Amino acid sequence: MAGVALEQVQESGLIAFCLPPLSEDDPLFAEKQRLLDVRQLQFKFVLPLHSSIEEALQIADKLVRTARILHMNEIELYFAGDDDIGPFSPRNELESLNFILAHLSSLISNVKYSSIEVLHLVHNTIFAMIKTVGDNNIETMTAKKFGTDSEELLLKWGQDHGLKTMLSITYFEEAGRGAVALEDMSIGGIALEIPESLIISEDLVYNSDMFDVLKKLDDITPETMLLLWSMRERFNPNSKFKIYFDTLPTEFNTGLNFRVDALAALEGTLLFEELLQSKEHLRQQFDALCPQQCDNYPDIFEPKLYTWDKFLWACELWYSNSMKVVFADGKLRTCLVPVAGFLNHSLCPHILHYGRVDPVTKTLKFPVSRPCEKGNQCYLSYGSLPSSHFLMFYGFVPKGDNFYDVIPLDFDTPDNDGHGNQPLDAANGRNTHMVRGTWLSNADKPHVYGLPPKLLAHLHAVLKSDGSGLPPFIPGEDIDKEDERNALQTILSIFVPMLEGLCNTDKMDRDNSTWDVKLSLDYKNLQRKIISSIITSCNSGLQMLD
């Protein structure tokens, strides 16, 4: 803020603080703007210079409510009713609070008058909220031992090439390797900094003898090229990345490696079909690529290196360890980032943003978005993904409440969603709705029962109309009991058979099962918990109506 403006502000006894407005390029712009309007939230906030603590807290609350809406993703937006002010998820909360903090810090750094204490008061309030998010989502794991020689060699190799880190590698009973903070790290601190030259990207393929062959293949993607390149590079004794490949496991225990017993334990879930289809797709991809290239170019594609087992290993490597990175030249590439792969995922991570190389330092930085104390595990976000994705491609089911564990529901009706908005998949003439565990609902209106308001609105509209010109419907207002009862019974008709299709696993000996069967049982129990909560909510609603 310019000096003249500040003088004027002081004279008026007020200071203005503005958040960047919602971008019209946001694909969710219309619904976010509707929520902002419903809640009468703006982007400009006026703070009295001599605010009380109570006034500062009220301003902070409005800032947070606005930022939450700005940072909502599609799933969070779908489940948020008009009366739901959040929090919507740990990810959304950390994004929102860090967003506010960054703009406050920028304003404070330009303020010349130390008497303006209200900004510091709001700043400290937001900082405390970030710490509370972390304190409410503590994950504890049992450390077995610190990194072995291979991890220490990798860290030394990286540091010799410009890598900087505030982390050490530790083995945990629950998750294998993870990264632990060597010192206390505050918000904005850099946990890890990796030179662009140490990142494995498609450029390595373009500069290899393999590229002359690969570029002749129709429709081959850079990601597939990297997959084939890494199958050979893994065994190259002269590879620049030999130390990195030596630290990788000989087997990745992901869902793609599930055996028959584990697949059988998943029967009745949507993941069962997804896994079968994914494995079949990979098999077809292997058959189309490797045997022919081994026959035509055996010097480059050595048959012993291009077997099905090694192909599956490479697929699991790239699925579980790759990152999307924007390089200094502005190009987005799929990459492997040595050392960063040791960071484990959390639903409430320390590191949210790490996908852009700094154009000045030519390094990929991993800043923390919430404090991480010395000796604690430092977590990364792999993305806002359902547990089925984590199981299939990473080999774990996240601990805690995953706000993105949804069960999709498709309806072949050409109407709107009952709020006057188009369905999520309106371009294809379908209404795409979803449910998740009803214990996650923040809604306190009657006639919602922890179920998504948009789903209920859709069902009410369908039940009271022939599908044309559906009137807007708001749960809790002017509800016909018969329509309400029919809506709940419709949901029950979907989920009761679904629950019956999940065979009871309570009698299975999980402790003595193999790793893949344990994962299947964990996932199946999670699905049963979600579906049971929906059925319980519907039955409670029916009892209320009676």
C-alpha positions in Angstrom: 0.0 0.0 0.0 1.5 3.4 -1.0 2.5 5.9 1.7 -0.2 8.5 0.7 -2.9 5.8 0.9 -1.7 4.7 4.4 -1.8 8.3 5.6 -5.4 8.5 4.3 -6.2 5.2 6.0 -4.8 6.4 9.3 -6.8 9.6 9.1 -10.0 7.7 8.6 -9.0 5.2 11.3 -9.6 2.3 8.9 -7.4 -0.1 6.8 -8.6 -1.9 3.7 -7.6 -5.5 3.0 -8.6 -7.2 -0.3 -8.5 -10.8 -1.4 -8.2 -11.6 -5.1 -11.7 -12.0 -6.5 -13.0 -15.3 -7.9 -11.7 -15.9 -11.4 -14.2 -16.2 -14.2 -11.9 -18.9 -15.6 -12.6 -21.1 -12.7 -14.8 -24.0 -14.1 -16.8 -23.9 -10.8 -17.2 -20.1 -11.0 -21.1 -20.0 -11.2 -21.7 -22.2 -8.2 -18.9 -20.6 -6.1 -20.3 -17.1 -6.9 -23.8 -18.3 -5.9 -22.5 -19.5 -2.5 -20.6 -16.2 -2.0 -23.8 -14.3 -2.8 -26.0 -16.5 -0.6 -23.6 -15.9 2.3 -23.1 -12.2 1.5 -19.4 -12.5 1.3 -17.2 -10.0 -0.4 -13.5 -9.7 -1.2 -12.8 -6.4 0.4 -12.6 -6.1 4.2 -12.3 -2.9 6.2 -10.6 -3.2 9.6 -10.7 -0.5 12.3 -7.1 0.4 13.2 -7.8 0.0 16.9 -9.9 -3.2 16.6 -10.6 -5.3 19.7 -9.7 -8.9 19.7 -13.3 -9.8 19.2 -13.5 -7.5 16.1 -10.3 -9.0 14.7 -11.7 -12.5 15.1 -14.9 -11.6 13.3 -12.9 -10.2 10.4 -10.7 -13.4 10.4 -13.9 -15.5 10.3 -15.2 -13.7 7.2 -11.9 -13.9 5.5 -11.8 -17.7 6.1 -15.4 -18.2 4.9 -14.6 -16.4 1.7 -11.3 -18.2 1.1 -12.9 -21.6 1.7 -15.3 -21.0 -1.1 -12.5 -19.8 -3.4 -10.5 -23.0 -2.9 -13.3 -25.5 -3.0 -12.9 -28.3 -5.5 -15.8 -30.1 -7.3 -16.4 -32.7 -4.6 -16.3 -30.2 -1.7 -18.7 -27.9 -3.6 -21.1 -30.7 -4.3 -21.5 -31.7 -0.7 -21.7 -28.1 0.7 -25.2 -27.0 1.5 -26.1 -23.4 1.6 -26.0 -23.5 5.4 -22.6 -25.2 5.5 -19.8 -22.7 6.3 -17.1 -25.4 6.6 -14.4 -26.6 7.2 -14.9 -28.6 4.0 -11.7 -30.7 4.3 -8.2 -30.4 5.8 -6.9 -29.7 2.3 -9.4 -26.9 1.7 -8.7 -25.4 5.1 -4.9 -25.4 4.7 -5.2 -23.9 1.2 -7.6 -21.2 2.4 -5.6 -20.3 5.5 -2.3 -20.2 3.7 -3.9 -18.1 1.0 -5.0 -15.5 3.5 -1.7 -15.6 5.4 0.3 -14.9 2.2 -1.7 -11.8 1.4 -1.7 -10.6 5.0 2.1 -11.0 5.1 2.5 -9.1 1.9 0.4 -6.2 3.3 2.2 -6.2 6.6 5.6 -6.0 4.9 4.5 -2.9 3.1 3.0 -1.2 6.2 5.3 1.6 7.5 3.4 2.3 10.7 4.0 0.0 13.5 0.9 1.3 15.2 -1.2 -0.8 12.8 -1.5 -3.8 15.1 -4.8 -5.1 13.8 -3.1 -6.8 10.8 -0.8 -8.6 13.2 -3.8 -9.7 15.3 -5.6 -11.1 12.3 -2.3 -12.7 11.0 -1.7 -14.4 14.4 -5.3 -15.6 14.4 -4.9 -17.3 11.0 -1.5 -18.7 12.0 -3.1 -20.3 15.1 -5.9 -21.8 13.0 -3.4 -23.5 10.7 -1.7 -25.0 13.8 -5.0 -26.2 15.1 -5.8 -28.0 11.8 -2.5 -29.9 12.2 -3.2 -30.6 15.9 -6.6 -32.0 15.1 -5.2 -34.3 12.4 -2.2 -35.9 14.1 -0.9 -39.1 12.6 1.4 -41.3 14.6 3.6 -44.0 13.2 6.2 -46.2 14.9 9.7 -45.5 13.7 11.7 -48.7 13.2 15.1 -47.4 12.1 16.8 -44.6 10.3 17.7 -44.9 6.6 20.1 -47.6 5.4 23.3 -47.1 3.5 21.4 -46.8 0.2 19.2 -43.9 1.4 22.2 -42.2 2.9 24.1 -42.6 -0.4 21.2 -41.1 -2.3 21.0 -38.1 0.0 24.8 -37.6 -0.3 24.6 -37.9 -4.1 21.8 -35.4 -4.2 23.6 -33.0 -1.9 26.8 -33.3 -4.1 24.6 -32.1 -7.0 22.9 -29.2 -5.2 20.1 -30.8 -3.3 19.1 -29.2 0.0 17.0 -30.9 2.6 15.7 -30.5 6.1 14.7 -34.1 6.2 16.1 -37.5 7.1 14.8 -40.9 5.9 13.3 -43.3 8.5 11.5 -46.6 8.3 8.0 -46.9 9.8 6.2 -50.1 10.7 3.0 -48.8 9.1 4.2 -47.2 5.9 7.8 -48.3 5.1 10.0 -45.3 4.4 9.1 -41.8 5.3 10.8 -38.4 5.8 11.4 -36.9 9.2 12.1 -33.2 10.0 15.7 -32.6 11.2 14.7 -29.2 12.7 11.5 -27.3 13.5 10.0 -25.9 10.2 7.5 -23.1 10.2 5.0 -22.1 7.5 6.9 -21.3 4.3 10.0 -23.1 5.3 11.6 -25.2 2.6 11.7 -28.9 3.6 13.3 -30.0 0.3 14.9 -28.3 -2.7 15.9 -30.3 -5.7 17.8 -29.0 -8.7 16.1 -29.4 -12.1 19.1 -31.4 -13.3 18.2 -34.2 -10.9 14.6 -34.6 -12.1 13.9 -37.6 -14.4 11.8 -36.3 -17.3 11.1 -37.0 -20.9 14.2 -35.0 -22.0 16.3 -38.0 -20.9 14.5 -40.2 -23.4 14.8 -37.6 -26.2 18.6 -37.6 -25.7 18.9 -41.4 -25.6 19.5 -44.0 -28.4 16.0 -45.3 -27.7 14.3 -42.2 -29.0 15.1 -43.0 -32.7 13.0 -46.1 -32.3 10.2 -44.8 -30.1 9.5 -41.7 -32.2 8.4 -44.0 -35.1 5.6 -45.5 -33.0 2.1 -44.2 -33.6 0.4 -42.3 -30.8 3.1 -43.1 -28.2 3.1 -40.6 -25.3 6.1 -39.2 -23.4 4.9 -41.1 -20.3 5.0 -44.4 -22.2 8.5 -43.5 -23.6 9.7 -42.9 -20.0 8.2 -46.1 -18.9 10.2 -48.1 -21.5 13.3 -46.0 -20.8 13.2 -46.7 -17.1 12.9 -50.4 -17.6 16.4 -50.4 -19.2 17.9 -47.6 -17.1 17.1 -49.5 -13.9 19.8 -52.0 -14.9 22.3 -49.6 -16.5 25.5 -49.7 -14.3 26.6 -46.4 -15.8 23.3 -44.5 -15.3 23.5 -41.1 -13.7 20.6 -42.3 -11.6 21.9 -45.7 -10.5 22.0 -44.7 -6.9 18.3 -43.6 -7.1 17.2 -46.9 -8.8 19.2 -48.9 -6.2 17.0 -47.4 -3.4 13.7 -48.5 -5.1 12.0 -51.6 -3.9 12.2 -54.8 -5.9 8.4 -55.0 -5.6 5.7 -52.3 -5.3 2.8 -53.6 -3.2 0.1 -51.7 -5.0 -3.4 -52.9 -6.0 -2.0 -53.7 -9.5 0.0 -56.5 -7.9 -3.0 -58.1 -6.1 -3.2 -61.8 -6.2 -6.3 -63.9 -6.5 -7.2 -64.0 -2.8 -7.0 -60.3 -2.5 -9.1 -59.7 -5.6 -11.7 -62.2 -4.3 -11.9 -60.3 -1.0 -12.8 -57.1 -3.0 -15.7 -58.8 -4.8 -18.9 -56.7 -4.5 -17.0 -53.4 -4.6 -16.6 -51.0 -7.5 -12.8 -51.3 -7.1 -13.0 -55.0 -7.9 -14.0 -54.2 -11.5 -11.7 -51.2 -11.8 -8.7 -53.4 -10.8 -9.5 -56.1 -13.3 -9.9 -53.6 -16.1 -6.7 -51.8 -15.2 -4.7 -55.0 -15.1 -6.1 -56.1 -18.4 -5.3 -52.7 -19.9 -1.7 -52.9 -18.8 -1.4 -56.4 -20.1 -2.7 -55.3 -23.5 -0.3 -52.4 -23.5 2.6 -54.7 -22.7 1.6 -57.1 -25.5 1.4 -54.3 -28.0 4.7 -52.7 -27.1 7.4 -55.0 -25.7 7.5 -58.3 -27.7 7.6 -56.5 -31.0 10.3 -54.0 -30.0 12.4 -56.8 -28.5 12.1 -58.7 -31.8 12.9 -55.7 -34.0 15.5 -54.0 -31.9 17.0 -56.5 -29.5 20.1 -54.4 -28.9 18.1 -51.6 -27.4 15.1 -53.6 -26.0 16.9 -56.6 -24.5 14.3 -59.3 -24.0 15.5 -60.1 -20.5 14.7 -56.5 -19.4 11.3 -56.3 -21.1 9.4 -59.0 -19.4 5.8 -58.7 -18.1 7.0 -58.6 -14.5 9.5 -55.8 -15.2 6.9 -53.9 -17.2 4.4 -54.1 -14.3 7.2 -52.9 -11.9 7.9 -49.9 -14.1 4.1 -49.1 -14.3 3.9 -49.2 -10.5 7.0 -47.1 -10.1 5.5 -44.3 -12.3 2.0 -44.5 -10.9 3.2 -44.4 -7.3 6.2 -42.1 -7.5 5.7 -39.7 -10.5 4.8 -36.0 -10.1 3.6 -33.4 -12.5 6.2 -30.6 -12.7 6.2 -27.3 -14.5 9.8 -26.7 -15.6 11.6 -23.4 -15.8 10.7 -23.3 -19.6 7.0 -23.4 -18.6 6.4 -26.9 -19.9 4.5 -29.4 -17.8 6.2 -32.8 -17.6 5.5 -36.1 -15.8 8.7 -36.8 -13.7 10.4 -38.9 -11.1 11.9 -36.8 -8.4 14.6 -38.5 -6.4 14.3 -38.2 -2.6 10.8 -36.6 -2.8 9.4 -40.1 -3.4 10.2 -40.9 0.3 7.6 -38.4 1.5 4.4 -40.2 2.6 0.9 -39.0 1.9 -1.5 -37.5 4.5 -5.0 -36.2 4.3 -3.7 -33.2 6.3 -0.2 -32.8 4.7 2.6 -30.4 5.6 3.4 -29.9 1.9 0.7 -28.9 -0.5 2.4 -27.1 -3.4 5.5 -28.5 -5.0 4.8 -28.7 -8.7 6.7 -25.7 -10.2 10.5 -25.2 -10.8 11.7 -21.8 -9.5 12.8 -20.0 -12.7 15.5 -18.1 -10.8 17.1 -20.9 -8.8 16.2 -23.7 -11.3 15.1 -25.8 -8.3 11.9 -27.6 -7.3 11.0 -26.5 -3.8 8.8 -28.2 -1.3 7.6 -25.5 1.2 5.6 -26.5 4.3 2.0 -25.1 4.7 1.7 -26.0 8.4 4.4 -26.2 11.1 6.4 -29.5 11.3 8.4 -30.0 14.5 11.8 -31.7 14.7 11.5 -35.5 14.8 8.0 -35.5 13.3 7.2 -37.1 10.0 6.8 -34.6 7.2 3.9 -35.4 4.9 3.1 -34.6 1.3 -0.2 -34.4 -0.5 -0.6 -36.9 -3.4 -3.8 -35.2 -4.3 -7.5 -35.0 -3.4 -8.2 -38.6 -4.3 -10.5 -41.5 -3.1 -9.1 -44.4 -1.1 -9.7 -46.7 -4.1 -7.1 -44.7 -6.1 -4.6 -44.8 -3.3 -5.0 -48.6 -2.9 -4.8 -49.3 -6.7 -1.8 -47.1 -7.5 0.0 -46.5 -4.2 -0.8 -49.6 -2.1 -2.4 -48.1 1.0 -5.7 -46.9 2.4 -5.3 -43.4 4.1 -5.9 -43.2 7.8 -8.7 -40.9 9.0 -11.7 -39.4 7.3 -11.0 -39.1 3.5 -13.5 -36.4 2.3 -13.0 -37.7 -1.2 -14.3 -41.2 -0.6 -17.4 -40.9 -2.6 -19.7 -43.4 -4.3 -20.9 -42.0 -7.7 -24.6 -42.2 -8.8 -25.6 -41.6 -12.4 -29.2 -40.7 -13.3 -30.4 -40.8 -17.0 -32.8 -37.9 -16.6 -32.5 -34.7 -18.6 -33.3 -32.3 -15.7 -31.3 -29.9 -13.6 -30.1 -30.7 -10.1 -33.0 -29.0 -8.3 -31.1 -25.9 -7.4 -31.5 -24.4 -10.8 -27.9 -25.5 -11.7 -26.8 -27.9 -14.5 -25.6 -31.4 -13.4 -21.9 -32.1 -13.1 -22.0 -34.0 -16.4 -24.7 -32.0 -18.2 -22.8 -32.0 -21.5 -23.5 -35.8 -21.7 -27.1 -35.5 -20.7 -26.6 -37.2 -17.4 -27.0 -36.1 -13.8 -23.9 -37.2 -11.9 -24.5 -37.3 -8.1 -22.6 -38.9 -5.3 -22.7 -39.9 -1.6 -20.1 -40.3 1.1 -20.1 -41.1 4.8 -22.9 -39.2 6.4 -20.8 -38.5 9.5 -18.9 -36.0 7.4 -21.9 -33.7 6.9 -21.9 -30.3 8.5 -25.5 -29.5 7.6 -27.8 -28.7 10.5 -31.1 -28.2 8.6 -33.9 -30.7 9.0 -34.7 -33.1 6.1 -31.1 -33.5 5.1 -30.1 -36.5 7.4 -26.4 -36.0 6.5 -27.1 -36.7 2.8 -26.0 -34.4 0.0 -28.6 -31.6 -0.4 -28.1 -31.7 -4.2 -28.9 -35.4 -4.3 -32.1 -34.9 -2.2 -33.1 -31.9 -4.3 -32.7 -33.9 -7.5 -34.8 -36.8 -6.2 -37.5 -34.5 -4.9 -37.7 -32.7 -8.2 -37.9 -36.0 -10.2 -40.5 -37.5 -7.9 -42.8 -34.4 -8.2 -42.3 -33.8 -11.9 -42.3 -35.5 -15.3 -38.7 -34.2 -15.8 -39.5 -31.0 -17.7 -39.2 -27.6 -16.2 -38.3 -28.8 -12.8 -38.7 -26.1 -10.1 -35.9 -25.2 -7.8 -36.0 -27.1 -4.5 -34.4 -26.3 -1.2 -34.3 -29.2 1.4 -36.2 -28.3 4.4 -38.7 -25.9 2.8 -42.3 -26.8 1.8 -41.5 -30.5 1.9 -44.3 -33.0 1.1 -43.9 -35.9 3.4 -44.7 -38.4 0.8 -42.0 -37.0 -1.6 -39.6 -37.0 1.3 -40.4 -40.6 2.1 -40.1 -41.7 -1.5 -36.7 -40.0 -1.9 -35.3 -41.8 1.2 -36.7 -45.1 0.0 -35.2 -44.6 -3.4 -31.8 -44.1 -1.8 -32.4 -47.2 0.3 -33.3 -49.2 -2.8 -29.8 -48.4 -4.2 -27.7 -49.0 -1.1 -29.4 -51.9 0.8 -28.6 -54.3 -2.1 -25.1 -52.8 -2.3 -24.5 -53.6 1.3 -25.8 -57.1 0.9 -23.3 -57.6 -2.0 -20.4 -56.9 0.4 -19.8 -60.2 2.0 -19.1 -60.1 5.8 -15.4 -60.1 6.4 -15.6 -60.0 10.3 -14.7 -63.7 10.5 -11.6 -63.5 8.3 -8.2 -63.6 10.1 -6.8 -60.3 9.0 -3.7 -60.5 11.2 -2.5 -63.7 9.5 -3.5 -62.6 6.0 -1.1 -61.5 3.3 -0.4 -57.8 2.7 -2.8 -57.6 -0.3 -5.7 -59.4 1.5 -5.3 -57.0 4.4 -5.6 -54.0 2.1 -8.6 -55.5 0.5 -10.3 -56.1 3.8 -9.4 -52.5 5.0 -11.0 -51.1 1.8 -14.1 -53.3 2.0 -14.7 -52.4 5.6 -14.4 -48.7 4.7 -17.0 -49.2 1.9 -19.3 -51.0 4.4 -18.9 -48.2 6.9 -19.9 -45.5 4.2 -22.9 -47.5 2.9 -24.1 -48.4 6.4 -24.1 -44.7 7.4 -26.2 -43.9 4.4 -28.7 -46.6 5.2 -28.8 -45.6 8.9 -29.5 -41.9 7.9 -32.3 -42.9 5.6 -33.9 -45.1 8.2 -33.6 -42.4 10.8 -35.3 -40.0 8.3 -38.1 -42.4 7.7 -38.7 -42.8 11.5 -38.8 -39.0 11.8 -41.4 -38.8 9.1 -43.5 -41.4 10.8 
